[in-house]
Amino acid sequence: MPATMQVQCQALIGALTLSFLFIFTGAHNITRILAKHPEFSTFNHYLTITHLAADINRRQTITVCAVDNSAMSDLLSKGYSVYTLRNILSLHVFADYFGAKKLHQLAGGSVTTSSMFQASGTASGTSGYVNITDFKGGKVAFGALDDTGDYKLTSSFIKTVQEMPYNISVIQVSHIMASPDAEAPTAPPAAINLTSLMSEQECKAFSDLLIATKSLSIYNQNLEGGLTVFCPSDAAIEDFMPKYKNLTAEGKQSLVLFHACPIYQSMQNLKSNNGLINTLATDGKSKYDFDIQNDGQAVTLKTRLVRATVTGTLKDQEPLALYKINKVLQPRELFKGVGEKDDEADSPAESPKAAPKKKKGKAAAKEADADAPSPDTDDSEAADQTASGAFWIGSGWWMTAGMGLGLSVGASVLLSV
């Protein structure tokens, strides 16, 4: 490669790298942030147990008030249920960004901000709001409002843990804020009946398969930690039954488990992330994964054999996301070489083209070498992709979102050189 072209290529790669870093520096993970600080290990643990961590990670412009292990021990000694603990801890997550500088420069010396407890709809009156007061001498105090708007300042600012302006600020406060409303006994949510939810939304045939294959108990075991289910419609199951009947009992269960992922994926997440995702059927020997792709508002699930579209949302509330799809997903582990024709039928037909002229000698040999698949591609390349949209190129992980634009621009520039 000429020296001038090499310099231009390096400049282009550097520009693209910076653009990708700019796109993704906004992402945060509260669990990883707190994991660097052992003094917050109990607080971090209960953010996960109460499913608040996932809610925090999905939000932008947010402040987390962490307390140390000693303060958490005082809270846990009161014997609150996990549902009440969620309300108490959600009061310590503000729907606004408060870094150390902002805390010490409050207009008028005081401000009232909304918390995730207020956003939950559980708080009565103004009890989901928190007052922040900046005193002379640098002290900043916090107090939860009651349902009449009164408050007592029961906690104070200690230090900054991490700031990512103006995305997330994690600060340490001295105590858990007292709030009679948040501390009130909270009834557990009603038990989720998967088969009823499916049967009521034109997915009864799939719910019957859940029971018949003894997969329902496996689904239920994963509910508490988060579950996403893609239910083929009754019409899709009816069309697929001839193939289904040819499977072994083990194969039938694997197929049903293939339609669920052991993690909660909201529709917002599905629309903002591309990449491979594991399923309940995934084990050490078999991948049993499929690809999530999105185009605008449409979410598509793709295996090597079939392409299905999400056509409806039956339930989207953590820990369960339940979606209806228009086709049965066919894993290559069960249907090797069976579904290519079906997949081709989904693709728009190409217009006829004149047969290419045959090339001779070295030109033909070079073209044959270029067309031959690399032994390092195919399955191994797909395996490097992840559900978060990351994959390995050269010497580092890259994100798929925005790659199309970046590679298109890069290709255009290189071709013009």
N, C-alpha and C positions, 0 to 999 in steps of 0.2 A: 504494500500500500504506500503511495507517495507520502512524504512527510507532511505536506500541507493537508491532505485528506485525513491523515491520522490525527493531527491536532484538532481538525474540525469535528471528527468523530468523538474525540475525548471531551471536547467542549459540549457537544450535544448530550452525551451521556451524563456529564456533570449537571447540566441544566435540568435534564429529566429527573435525575436523582433528587435534586433540590425541590423540584415541583412535587414529587411524590412525598418527600418528607414534610413539605408544607401542608399537603392534603391530610396527612395522617397524624400530625403532631397533636391535633385536637382530641384524639381518643385518650380515654383514661380508664384505669382499672383500680378501683379502690382497694380490692383485696391485695394486689401487688404492692400498692403504695404503702399500706399499713404493715405488710409482711416484713418490710425493712426495719420495723421498729417493734421489738419484742414486748415493750411495755404496753402495746395496744393489742396484744394477741387475743385477749378475751373479747374485747370490743369487736375486733375483726371477725372472730369466730361467730359471734351472734349476728353480725350483719349478714353472714352467709346463711345461718340457720333460719333467720326470719325472712330471707329472700330480699332484704333491702339492698344488698350489694348489687344485684342485677338491676334493680331500679335506678340506683345511683349511676351505674355505668351507662345506662341508656340516656341519661339526662345531660344537658349542657347548662353552663352558668349555674353552678351549685357550690354550696359550702357544707363540709362535713365537720361537725364538732365532736372530736374523739375524746374519750376519757381513758385513763390508764387502768391497769388491771385491778388496782386497789378500789377505785371508784366503781368498777363493774362488780367487784365482789360485794360491795355494799348493796348494789341494786339486786343482785341475784339472791342475796340472803332474805329478801322479802317474799320469795316464793311466787313471783308472777308467772303466769302461763306464757308460752312462747308468743301467743297472739297479743297479749298485753305488752310484752317486751317489744314487739314490733311497733306498737303505737308510741311507746316511750322513746325508743331509739329514733323513730322517724321524726320526732319533734326536734332532734338534734341535726337534721339535714335541712338546710335552708335552700329555698328556690331562688337564690341570688348569690352573686360572688362577693365574698368579703375576705380580702387579703389583709395582712397586718396593717398596711398603709391606710386602707379604707376604714378599718376599725378605729384607727386613731385620728381620723379626719371626718367624723360623721357630722353632717350639716345639722347645726343646732344641738349637737352633742348627744342626740338620741334618734333612734329609728326603729320602726316596727317592721318585721319581715315575715313572710309566709314560710311555713315548713312543709315537709312531705306529709306530716300528720294532717295538716289542713287540706292538702290535695287529696287525701284518701277518702274524704267524705265522711269519715267517722267522727271528726271533731265537731263539738257543738258550739254554736256562736263563734266567738273569736279565740277559742281555746287552742287552735292550731297555729296561732301567731306567737312570735317571740320578740320581746323588746331587747334592744341592744343599746347600752348607755356607755358613753365615753366620759370617764371622770378626769378631773385634773390630776396630773401626776402620772398619766399613762395607763391607769387601770381601766379595763373594759369589762363590763358585767352583762350577764344575760339572765332573762327571766321569762318564763312562759306566761302568757295571758290566760285568764280564766274566761268563762263564757260571758262575763259582764264587761271585759276589757281591762280589769285590774290585774296587777302582776306584782311579784316579789322577785328581786334579783337574787338568784340562788347559785349562780355559777360565774366564773370569771375566766378571762383569756389568759393562757399561760405562754404559749409559743406557737409559731408556725411549724407545721409538719412538712407540708409541700404545697407549693402554689404553681398552677398552670394558668396564668392569666389569659382570658377571663373565662376559663372553662371550668376548672375545679380548684377550690381552696380547701385544704385539710388543715385544721387547727386543733390544738389541744385546749380543752377547757377543764376547770378544776373539779366540777361535780356534775352529776346528772341533774338536769333541771326538774324541779318539782312541778307536777301538773296533775291535779285530781282527776281531770277528764281523761288524760292519757293513761293514768294508772288504774282506772276503773276496770273491773273484770270484763273480759272480752270473750264472747262465745266463739268457739271454733267454727270455721265455715262449714256449711252443709257438705256432707260427703258427696264426692263427684261420682256419678253413675255414667261411666263411659258408654255402655251399650244403649242406655236411654237417650243420651245426647245424640248418638249416631242414628238411632231408629227414628227419631223425630225429624231428622233432616235428610231423608232420602239416602241414608247409608246403612239401612237395616241389614242388607245382605252381608256387608263387611262385618257388622257386629256379630252376626251369626257365625262367621268364620272365626272370629276371636274366641268364641265359646267352643266351637267344634274342635279347634286345634289346641285348646288348653293354653292359649296365649294371653287370655284376659288377666290372669294372676300376675304375669310378667309385666304387663302394662301398668297394673295397679301398683306394683312394687316400685315402679319408677316415677309415680305421680308426685310424691312429696319432693323429690329432688329436681323435678322439672321434666316435662314430656311434651313432645310435638308429634301429632298424628296426622297423617295424610290419608283420608278415607276415600277410596274409590266409590263413586256413586253406584246406586243399585243397577243402573243400566250398564255401567262399565263392568261390574262383577258378572252380570248375565252374559255379556259378550265374551268374557274371559273363561267361563266355566269349562269349556271343552279342554283347554290347556291345563286348568287347575286340577281336573280329575285325573290327569296322567301323572301327577306328582306323587311321591311317596309321602307318608305321614310326616316324616321329618322335613321334607321339602315344603309341604303345605304350611307348617309352622314357621319355617324360615321366611317364607313369602309374606306371611302376616306380620312377623316381626320387622321385616324390611320396610314396612310402611310407617314406622315410628322411630323417633330420634330421642335419645336419653338426655335431652336438654330443652328448655323452654325457648322457642324462637317466635317472637312476636311478628306480626305482619310487617311492621316497620323494619325489623331486622332482616326479614326475607327479602324485602325490596331494596335493601342497601348493601347486601353482601352476596357475592358470587363465590362458588367453590364447592369442593366435595364435602360431604357430611356423612358421618358414621350413623349407623342405625342400631336398633336392638338386636339385629341379626349378626352384627359385626363380631368376629372373634379373632383369635390369633392366626387361624389358618385361612379364613375367608374374609375378604374386605367387606362385601355386602354394603357398599356405599353408593351414593348417587350424587349428581351434580345439581346444584341450585343455580339457576340463572334468572335474571330479571331484565325486563325491557319496559321502562316506564312503570305503569301500574300492574303489568302482567308478571306473574311469577311462574317459572317453568321448572319442572323436575325432569332430569334427563339421565337415563341409563344408556348403556351401549345399544340397547334394544328397543327402547320406547321413549317417547317424549310426552309428558303429561302436564296439564295446566291446572293451577289452583283456580277453582271456579266459585268458591264461597268460603266464608269463615263461620264455623259452627260455634266456636268459643275461643276467645283470645284474652285470657286473664291468668296471670301467673298463679300456679305453676303449670297450667295446661293451655296448649294451643291446639285447636282441632280444626283442620281444614278439609274441604271437599275437593277432590280432583276428578278429572274426566276420564282417566285411564288407570288400569292396574299397572303398577311399576313392576318391571320384570328384571330381576338381577341376572347378570351374566353367569353367576355361579349356578343358576338353575336352568337357564335357557340359552346356553352357548350356541350361537349361530342360528337361533330360531327367529329372532325378531327383527333382523335387518330390513326385511321387505316392508314390515309395518312402519318402521322408522322412515324409510325412503318414501313411503306413501304420504307421510305427513309433510314432507318437504315439497316446495313448489317445483314443478317440472321444469327442466332446463330446455331452452329452445334448441332445436337441432343445429348442429354445427358441421361444417365441412370437415371431412376426415383430414387430420394433419398429414403433411407430407413426410415420408420416411427420411430420416437422416442417416448418413453413412459415416463409417470410419470413426475417428476420434470424437466427433461431435455427438454421435449416438451413444458412445460409451460413457462420455461425461454426463449426458442427460440421464442415462440409466443409473449412474452412481448417485446423481442428485436426487432421483426419485426413490431410491431404495431406502426403506426405513432403517433408522439407526437402532442397533441392538439396545441402546440405553433409553429409548423412548417408549411410547405406548404405556403399558401398565406402570412401569417404574416412574415415568414422568407424572402420570395421574396421581400416583401415590404420594408425591411430594406436595400436592395441593392440599389445602386445609379448608375447613368450613368457614374460617374467618376471612377467606379470600387471599391467603398468602401462598406463594409458591417459590421454589428455589430456582434461581438463574445464576449461573456462574459462581460467584462467591458470596451470595447473600440472599435474604428473603425479600421478596417484593410483593406488593399488594395488587390484586387484579383490578380493583376499582380504579378507573381512569387510565388503565393500561392501554385500552384500545386507542384513545385519543393520543396518548404519549407515543405509542409505537407508530401510529399513523403519521404523526408529525415528524417523528424521527426518520421514518422510511422516506418521506417526501424530501427531507433535507438531504439525506444521503444520496438519493437518486439524482438530485440536482447538482451534486458536487462534480 
